[in-house]
Amino acid sequence: MPQPLSRRTLLQVTALVAAAGGTGAATGAEATAAAAAWTVQPFGLGDVTLRPGLFADKRALMLDHARGYDVNRLLQVFRANAGLDTGGAVAPGGWEGLDGEANGNLRGHYTGHFLTMLAQAYASTGEEVFGARIRTMVGALAEVREALRHEPSVLSTTGPLGGPAVENERGSHQYVDLPAGVLQNASAVTLAAWVRPGHEDAWARVFDFGDDTTRYLYLAARNANGVPRFAITTGGAGAEQGLDGTAPLPLDRWSHLAVTIADGTGTLYVDGTAVARDPAMSLTPAALGPLAQHWLGRSHYPADPVFAGALGGFDVWSRALGADELAALQHVPATGDLVSYSFGETTGSVLADGSGRGLDAALRRTWGGPSHPGFLAAYPETQFILLESMTGSDYTKVWAPYYTAHKILRGLLDAHTATGDERALDLASGMGDWMYSRLSVLPAATLQRMWGIFSSGEFGGIVEAVCDLHELTGKAEHLALARLFDLDSLIDACAANTDTLNGLHANQHIPIFTGLVRLYDATGEERYLTAAKNFWGMVVPHRTYGIGGTSTAEFWKARDVIAGTVGATTAETCCAYNMLKLSRALFLHEQDPAYMDYYERALYNQVLGSKQDRADAEKPLVTYFVGLTPGHVRDYTPKQGTTCCEGTGMESATKYQDSVYFAAADGSALYVNLYSPSTLTWAERGITVEQRTAYPREQGSTLTVGGSGRAVPFELRLRVPGWATAGFRVTVNGRAVPGTAVPGSYFGVARTWRPGDTVRVSIPFRLRVERTLDDPSVRALFYGPVNLVGRNASTEWLELGLYGNAGLSGDLLPSVTPVPDAPLHFTVSGTEFAPFYEGTEDPGHAYFRRSEPTVVFGGLDSGVADPVGPDGGSLLDAVWAGAPFRDKAALVTRVRSVVDTWVARGLLDGPAGDRVVATARKASYAR
């Protein structure tokens, strides 16, 4: 059983993980050294309970996946890498499988995401099923690490004749190493093996004896055509003398293979039957001479796979056995006079030779073993080693190993926080020790080169995780490790507010800055925090789509180019996840409402909309890209599965409540950032705050104070969204609170609060358009915080005009028709617009093109074409930019002013301008 958390560990964990958006809770007295730098404190997921509503509904869908997915499938790749029994579990596939993208070089990352999801689910709901699954996974990973610390051990299975045999799990990278002298320079030979292939890998070797790729002899279970092949050569592949079978060996069934060479003839046998013969095979083991390596299951060609399946015996004779003798081997074992391995061992790494020559073999890993006992991964350490000498990206060889290490480390930290399982912290600490041992000895120039390599050098949010680890362990090496990931060229540019993002991979770089904020917490170095703030400002709004996402085909383009980058591969979902994390981290230091305005935009639109509104135990059903091109259909099962975005999607859907509330560090204020149905338990002040709302289907929220009965003084700071230009009204116990609410700020209500005090917040929505920065004619439609997406199968831009019935407030709602019994659904010119957050597979238009052929006010057409200025904005754009108007006269005055300006600039003739003003004066308007 895991040991309970110590008081010191608990206090550290709660503050840090809450800051990371994890499972703990931070309070003033319990803040760590890092948290002392924050001017507000976050609440843990367990302190904020989601009430029924949009977020709870979405989370419920993901919790079905968290409960239902077989965690042994995730653990399969770890266990296979350690040579452990996988229990017949099938690897998840996609990015987590050897047959997935880039040979599965990212496998293991998804397990980390899954652990974090379970930890967040456990913290939020308290359901023991999540805690039990965490403990199962942590226990298995502890066994994996322990196995990796030692020589591989035999994994026994049932052999072809009923006795034991040796299993080699696919992904184990294990082989049998035979000593020198196996062939004894024989001029005649028989090599025989029982094999049970477990996969259709081409060129996986049954045996390969040789020096290199020039002088060798081998037997492959499958060649490029899928049939067995024996070859012998002294001149490399082009000079091979070979024997090819006639049919593939069956998978998961025992087959007997034998090769005989004698008197210039080579013969290949399958199950005792000759299937190939070469009467001109002049090469023999004697012709090859002494060879350096004698391997079972491993090839001298590094790109060839290790044999996956089972070996039921291997024998070598110094003569060519006859056909009758080989046929008899199918039923009765015999002993080779040169070597004979029955593989009867059930443990250990030594495989005994039964020939009497004492040539015992050893089970080994192709990559040797970990450089440090803390190593934990689902693949060999080779990716980390190769990265250190790479000068360019090649993800088929090295795919972001430190990124994967981050996901595993983060998952372990969250698992530790959620359950108190000290094994998880021990595993995490070991990973930190191992990474420090690797990276601390590298020259600074090598580190800078590594971190600057696209994809291969990507390290995700490892700096943030390592800083959190340091706070838990107190090891100086762990803080030093966090600083070894500094990418100075990027940090220095952003600290100087120099925008160098054009051409960079977005998601490779966003989490770097969340890590820099944590480094600032740990070190006080202003350069880190300044760089993070400036970076945020380079992305928002300059590279941000209306839904809150960023990136096109995973990369950033030039600043302020939005419409020009719209396509089918825009807005990678991971980017929104990481921008939310960065916004949250920055808010801990500076309560700039812009951070939470962005948070609301991305959360209520891209993040919610990235999750399909359907339950599935096997798949999280989360988008990778959110294409914004006209008519795009969201793909919720992307890229064969187990992608980075599905991983972050699992996390997002189990921490929706992490930024609804924050407390001032001294407890003097409570920030309400999001209007979300929830109940906050503010233990330090002895109160609860219950928020009841159907927002965004409701235009406001009601908050009720509860608690122990004592009065508690503090200021309630209610976020006034930047879009809330139609008013923001607050009442306490039915009485209006005086003051002016400024959009994009906080409205404070300071008083001594008592149980039962009720605050009503009214936030009238307006239907509005947001123009893209580079093309004002391309627009997104919003109702309050909600992006409305047109459901239309056309792949051409929808052309819409919305100003014709605009109200004096600037509200475009009179220009659309509500859909009955469908909140936030409207029709415009025959197309239904619906909230982006609805996770459907309807073809959508998140943007449309403005089409206002003539100037129309209040439904009256002036007959004057709506002119367009040199910046792409139209006359109507300029008029309505002045909204809201207190009355009709104010609107007419605005129209007159704009018309006069456009006439003076030669953009409109005088008589046409007069008709425009006359139409505005004659028309009637909704408020």
Stockholm file with secondary structure:
# STOCKHOLM 1.0

chainA/1-927         MPQPLSRRTLLQVTALVAAAGGTGAATGAEATAAAAAWTVQPFGLGDVTLRPGLFADKRALMLDHARGYDVNRLLQVFRANAGLDTGGAVAPGGWEGLDGEANGNLRGHYTGHFLTMLAQAYASTGEEVFGARIRTMVGALAEVREALRHEPSVLSTTGPLGGPAVENERGSHQYVDLPAGVLQNASAVTLAAWVRPGHEDAWARVFDFGDDTTRYLYLAARNANGVPRFAITTGGAGAEQGLDGTAPLPLDRWSHLAVTIADGTGTLYVDGTAVARDPAMSLTPAALGPLAQHWLGRSHYPADPVFAGALGGFDVWSRALGADELAALQHVPATGDLVSYSFGETTGSVLADGSGRGLDAALRRTWGGPSHPGFLAAYPETQFILLESMTGSDYTKVWAPYYTAHKILRGLLDAHTATGDERALDLASGMGDWMYSRLSVLPAATLQRMWGIFSSGEFGGIVEAVCDLHELTGKAEHLALARLFDLDSLIDACAANTDTLNGLHANQHIPIFTGLVRLYDATGEERYLTAAKNFWGMVVPHRTYGIGGTSTAEFWKARDVIAGTVGATTAETCCAYNMLKLSRALFLHEQDPAYMDYYERALYNQVLGSKQDRADAEKPLVTYFVGLTPGHVRDYTPKQGTTCCEGTGMESATKYQDSVYFAAADGSALYVNLYSPSTLTWAERGITVEQRTAYPREQGSTLTVGGSGRAVPFELRLRVPGWATAGFRVTVNGRAVPGTAVPGSYFGVARTWRPGDTVRVSIPFRLRVERTLDDPSVRALFYGPVNLVGRNASTEWLELGLYGNAGLSGDLLPSVTPVPDAPLHFTVSGTEFAPFYEGTEDPGHAYFRRSEPTVVFGGLDSGVADPVGPDGGSLLDAVWAGAPFRDKAALVTRVRSVVDTWVARGLLDGPAGDRVVATARKASYAR
#=GR chainA/1-927 SS CCCCCCHHHHHHHHHHHHHTTSSCCCCGGGCCTTGGGCSEEECCGGGEEECSSHHHHHHHHHHHHHHHSCHHHHHHHHHHHTTCCCTTCCCCCGGGSTTSGGGGTTTTHHHHHHHHHHHHHHHHHCCHHHHHHHHHHHHHHHHHHHHHTSCCCCEEEECTTSSEEEEECTTCCEEEEECTTSSTTCSSEEEEEEEEECSCCTTCEEEEEESSSSSEEEEESCCTTSSCEEEEESSCGGGCEEEECSSCCCTTSCEEEEEEEETTEEEEEETTEEEEEETTCCCCHHHHCSCSEEEESCCSSTTSCCCCEEEEEEEEESSCCCHHHHHHTTTSCCCCSSEEECCCCCSSSEECCCSSSCCCEEEEETTCCCSSTTCCCSSCTHHHHHHTTCSSCCTTTCCCHHHHHHHHHHHHHHHHHHHCCHHHHHHHHHHHHHHHHHHTTSCHHHHHHHHTSTTTTCCTTHHHHHHHHHHHHCCHHHHHHHHTTCCHHHHHHHHTTCCCCTTSBHHHHHHHHHHHHHHHHHHCCHHHHHHHHHHHHHHTTTTCCTTSCCCBTTBCCSTTCSGGGCSTTBSCHHHHHHHHHHHHHHHTTCCCHHHHHHHHHHIIIIIHHTBCSSCCSSCCCBCSCCCCSTTBCCCSSCTTSCCHHHHHHHHHTTCTTTTSEEEETTSSEEEECSCCSEEEEEGGGTEEEEEECCTTSSSEEEEEEEESSCCEEEEEEEEECTTCTTCCEEEETTEECCSCCCSSEEEEEEEEECTTCEEEEECCCCEEEEECSSCTTEEEEEETTEEEEEECCCSSCCEECCGGGCCTTCCCGGGSEECTTCTTCEEETTEEEEETTSCCCCCEESCEEECCCEEEETTEEEEEECCBCTTSCBHHHHHHTTCCCSSHHHHHHHHHHHHHHHHHTTSSCHHHHHHHHHHHHHCCCCC
#=GC SS_cons         CCCCCCHHHHHHHHHHHHHTTSSCCCCGGGCCTTGGGCSEEECCGGGEEECSSHHHHHHHHHHHHHHHSCHHHHHHHHHHHTTCCCTTCCCCCGGGSTTSGGGGTTTTHHHHHHHHHHHHHHHHHCCHHHHHHHHHHHHHHHHHHHHHTSCCCCEEEECTTSSEEEEECTTCCEEEEECTTSSTTCSSEEEEEEEEECSCCTTCEEEEEESSSSSEEEEESCCTTSSCEEEEESSCGGGCEEEECSSCCCTTSCEEEEEEEETTEEEEEETTEEEEEETTCCCCHHHHCSCSEEEESCCSSTTSCCCCEEEEEEEEESSCCCHHHHHHTTTSCCCCSSEEECCCCCSSSEECCCSSSCCCEEEEETTCCCSSTTCCCSSCTHHHHHHTTCSSCCTTTCCCHHHHHHHHHHHHHHHHHHHCCHHHHHHHHHHHHHHHHHHTTSCHHHHHHHHTSTTTTCCTTHHHHHHHHHHHHCCHHHHHHHHTTCCHHHHHHHHTTCCCCTTSBHHHHHHHHHHHHHHHHHHCCHHHHHHHHHHHHHHTTTTCCTTSCCCBTTBCCSTTCSGGGCSTTBSCHHHHHHHHHHHHHHHTTCCCHHHHHHHHHHIIIIIHHTBCSSCCSSCCCBCSCCCCSTTBCCCSSCTTSCCHHHHHHHHHTTCTTTTSEEEETTSSEEEECSCCSEEEEEGGGTEEEEEECCTTSSSEEEEEEEESSCCEEEEEEEEECTTCTTCCEEEETTEECCSCCCSSEEEEEEEEECTTCEEEEECCCCEEEEECSSCTTEEEEEETTEEEEEECCCSSCCEECCGGGCCTTCCCGGGSEECTTCTTCEEETTEEEEETTSCCCCCEESCEEECCCEEEETTEEEEEECCBCTTSCBHHHHHHTTCCCSSHHHHHHHHHHHHHHHHHTTSSCHHHHHHHHHHHHHCCCCC
//
